[in-house]
Amino acid sequence: MKIAVVKLSGKAIEDFISNPDCLKVIKKLHAIYDGLIIVHGAGNQISEWTTALGGKNNFIDGQRVTDEFSMNVVAAVQAGMINSRITGFLCSKDLNAVGLTGIDNNIFVADYTDDKLGFVGIPKINKNISWLRDLMLTSTIPVFSSICRDESGNLMNVNADIFTNILAASLNAETVFFVSDVKGVLLNGKIKNKICQDEIAEGINNKQITGGMIPKLQSCVSLINAGVKKVWIGNNLSNFLISEPDKKANGTWIIRENKKEIKKMPIFNEIAEVV
């Protein structure tokens, strides 16, 4: 089964809903692939709602400290408002879509990462996920919020990029699209149309790839090493060639080539977007 996963950062959601060209791409992906999944973050809206409700936004190493109050806000905003908006938008455009979380049908359980972070975890597949493939075969688009649960049923805040990686690897997805505020991979002053693992390693070693792009690309490489054929990263879903990474287009394709792989990274290594 040929599956594509589209991960929307919180900053990309408004453009996704308002830009008609994005809808054209989604409809084309839906036609090309046997199954299409959307995973989303929540961007700054969680922080805005936390402040509005009288809470505090605290972070450690870029990760949100999630106490019980914060967890309730995260769940309400991400699994409630944002998920409903995306699902409702797709349904209004004659696409069958269903809003889901990492809790639904017992698909994920999350392990705690650090006591200092509170209800923050790394998800693991909890059961056979053939039901998700069956759902996609009905031409339904699952729209996932990355909210999960722990072993006792407590809600857990899970990074949407990590969630995407583990879900895509578990489904043997063919393609993963990361839509964020990053235009693509910049090397030698230009956005690369495509890049392989060796080039990523070289870019990191010579310090052309720095900062937050390092974990982003290590995360992409981990997907390639897990069997995903190609990964796309960019900020404009409305303007790229879906299945032609050899041609000039928006964003950067990360692809496998018959070269020595860079050191494999765990598929949960990216902490690129805090929710």
C-alpha positions in Angstrom: 0.0 0.0 0.0 1.5 3.3 -1.1 1.1 5.8 1.7 2.0 9.5 2.0 2.1 11.4 5.3 1.9 15.3 5.4 3.0 16.9 8.6 1.8 20.5 9.0 3.6 22.7 11.5 1.5 25.1 13.5 2.7 28.0 11.4 1.6 26.2 8.2 -2.0 25.5 9.2 -3.5 28.9 8.3 -2.0 28.8 4.8 -3.1 25.2 4.4 -6.7 26.2 5.1 -6.8 29.5 3.2 -4.7 28.8 0.2 -6.7 27.1 -2.6 -3.5 25.8 -4.2 -2.7 23.7 -1.1 -6.1 22.1 -1.5 -5.2 21.2 -5.1 -2.0 19.5 -3.9 -3.9 17.5 -1.2 -6.4 16.3 -3.7 -3.6 15.3 -6.1 -1.8 13.4 -3.3 -5.1 11.8 -2.4 -5.5 10.6 -6.0 -1.8 9.4 -6.4 -1.4 7.5 -3.1 -3.4 4.6 -1.8 -3.5 6.3 1.6 -2.9 9.8 2.8 -2.5 10.9 6.4 -2.2 14.5 7.9 -0.4 15.2 11.2 -0.4 18.6 12.7 1.1 20.7 15.4 -0.4 23.8 17.0 2.3 26.5 16.8 2.0 29.5 19.1 -1.7 29.0 19.7 -1.1 26.8 22.7 1.1 29.6 24.3 -1.5 32.2 23.4 -4.4 30.2 25.0 -2.3 29.3 28.0 -1.6 33.0 28.7 -5.2 33.9 28.1 -6.4 31.4 30.6 -4.0 32.6 33.2 -1.2 30.0 32.9 2.5 30.2 32.3 4.5 29.1 29.3 7.7 27.4 30.6 10.3 25.6 28.5 13.4 23.5 29.1 15.7 23.1 26.1 12.9 24.1 23.8 10.4 21.7 25.2 7.2 22.8 26.9 7.0 22.0 30.6 3.6 20.3 30.7 1.8 20.2 34.0 -1.8 19.1 34.4 -3.1 22.6 33.5 -0.9 23.0 30.5 -1.8 19.5 29.3 -5.5 20.4 29.4 -4.7 23.5 27.2 -2.6 21.5 24.8 -5.3 18.9 24.4 -8.1 21.5 24.0 -6.2 23.5 21.4 -4.4 20.9 19.4 -6.7 17.9 19.6 -9.8 20.0 19.8 -9.8 23.3 18.0 -6.9 22.8 15.5 -7.8 19.2 14.6 -11.5 20.1 14.1 -10.6 23.1 11.9 -8.5 20.9 9.6 -10.9 18.0 9.5 -13.8 20.3 8.9 -12.0 22.2 6.1 -11.2 18.9 4.3 -14.8 17.6 4.7 -16.2 20.9 3.3 -14.1 20.4 0.2 -15.6 17.0 -0.6 -12.7 15.0 1.0 -13.6 12.3 3.5 -11.6 13.0 6.6 -11.7 11.9 10.3 -10.0 13.6 13.2 -7.9 11.3 15.4 -5.4 11.5 18.2 -2.6 9.1 19.2 -5.1 7.7 21.8 -7.8 6.6 19.4 -8.3 2.9 18.9 -5.4 2.4 21.3 -2.8 3.1 18.6 -0.1 4.7 20.8 1.2 4.7 24.3 3.8 7.3 25.4 6.7 6.9 27.7 7.8 9.8 29.8 10.9 11.6 28.7 12.0 13.7 31.8 10.3 14.2 35.1 11.1 17.9 34.8 8.9 18.2 31.7 5.9 16.7 33.2 3.4 15.1 30.8 5.8 15.0 27.8 6.5 11.7 26.1 7.8 9.6 23.3 5.1 7.5 21.6 5.3 3.8 20.8 3.0 1.8 18.7 0.7 -0.1 21.0 -1.2 -2.5 18.7 -1.6 -3.7 15.2 -2.4 -0.8 13.0 -4.0 -2.6 10.1 -7.2 -0.8 11.0 -5.6 2.5 9.9 -4.7 1.0 6.5 -8.3 -0.3 6.2 -9.6 3.2 7.0 -7.4 4.8 4.3 -8.6 2.2 1.8 -12.1 3.7 2.2 -10.6 7.0 0.7 -10.7 8.6 4.2 -7.9 10.9 5.3 -6.9 10.5 8.9 -6.1 13.8 10.5 -3.9 13.2 13.6 -3.2 15.4 16.6 -0.2 14.0 18.3 -1.8 13.9 21.8 -1.2 10.5 23.3 -1.7 8.8 26.7 0.5 7.1 29.2 0.1 3.5 30.6 -2.5 4.8 33.1 -4.5 6.8 30.7 -3.1 10.3 31.5 -3.0 12.6 28.6 0.5 13.2 27.1 2.0 16.0 25.1 4.0 14.5 22.2 6.0 16.4 19.7 4.2 16.3 16.3 7.4 15.7 14.3 8.3 12.7 16.5 4.8 11.4 16.2 5.0 11.8 12.4 8.3 9.9 12.2 7.1 6.9 14.3 3.8 6.7 12.5 5.3 6.9 9.0 8.0 4.3 9.8 5.4 2.0 11.3 3.2 2.2 8.2 6.1 1.8 5.8 5.1 5.1 4.2 6.6 5.9 0.8 6.8 9.6 1.2 6.7 12.1 4.0 6.1 15.9 3.5 7.2 18.3 6.3 5.5 21.6 5.8 6.9 24.3 8.1 8.4 27.8 8.0 11.7 26.4 6.5 12.1 27.0 2.7 14.3 24.0 2.3 17.9 23.0 2.7 20.4 25.8 2.1 23.8 24.9 0.8 26.3 27.2 -0.9 23.8 30.0 -0.7 21.1 28.1 -2.6 18.1 26.0 -1.7 18.9 22.5 -2.8 16.2 20.8 -4.9 17.3 17.4 -3.6 19.9 16.1 -1.2 21.1 12.7 -0.1 22.4 11.5 3.2 26.1 12.0 2.4 25.5 15.6 1.4 23.6 16.2 4.7 26.5 14.7 6.7 29.0 16.9 4.8 26.8 20.0 5.3 26.7 19.4 9.0 30.5 18.7 9.2 31.4 21.9 7.3 28.9 23.9 9.3 26.7 24.9 6.4 23.9 23.1 8.1 23.5 24.5 11.6 21.1 25.1 14.5 17.6 23.7 14.2 18.2 22.3 10.7 20.5 19.7 12.1 17.9 17.8 14.1 15.3 18.4 11.3 17.6 16.7 8.7 18.8 14.0 11.0 15.1 13.2 11.6 14.5 13.1 7.8 17.5 10.8 7.4 16.2 8.5 10.1 13.0 8.1 8.0 15.0 7.3 4.9 17.0 4.7 6.9 13.7 3.3 8.2 12.5 2.6 4.6 10.7 5.8 3.5 11.7 6.4 -0.1 11.7 10.2 0.0 11.1 13.0 2.3 10.2 16.6 1.4 10.8 19.7 3.5 9.6 23.2 2.7 7.2 26.0 3.5 5.0 26.1 0.5 2.9 23.0 -0.2 1.1 24.8 -3.0 4.1 25.0 -5.4 6.1 21.8 -5.9 6.2 18.8 -8.1 4.8 15.9 -6.1 6.5 13.0 -7.7 9.4 14.5 -9.6 12.3 15.3 -7.2 14.7 15.6 -10.2 13.0 18.7 -11.4 13.3 22.2 -10.0 10.6 23.0 -7.5 9.9 24.5 -4.1 11.5 22.9 -1.1 14.0 20.1 -0.8 13.7 16.4 -1.3 15.8 14.1 0.9 16.4 10.9 -0.9 18.4 7.7 -0.6 21.3 7.2 -3.0 23.7 4.3 -3.2 26.3 5.9 -1.0 27.5 5.2 2.5 24.8 6.1 5.0 25.4 8.7 7.6 25.1 7.4 11.2 21.5 6.2 11.7 19.6 8.4 14.2 16.7 7.2 16.3 13.4 8.1 14.6 12.4 10.2 17.6 15.5 12.5 17.6 13.8 15.6 16.4 12.6 18.1 18.9 12.0 20.8 16.2 8.6 21.9 17.1 7.4 22.3 20.6 3.6 22.2 21.2 
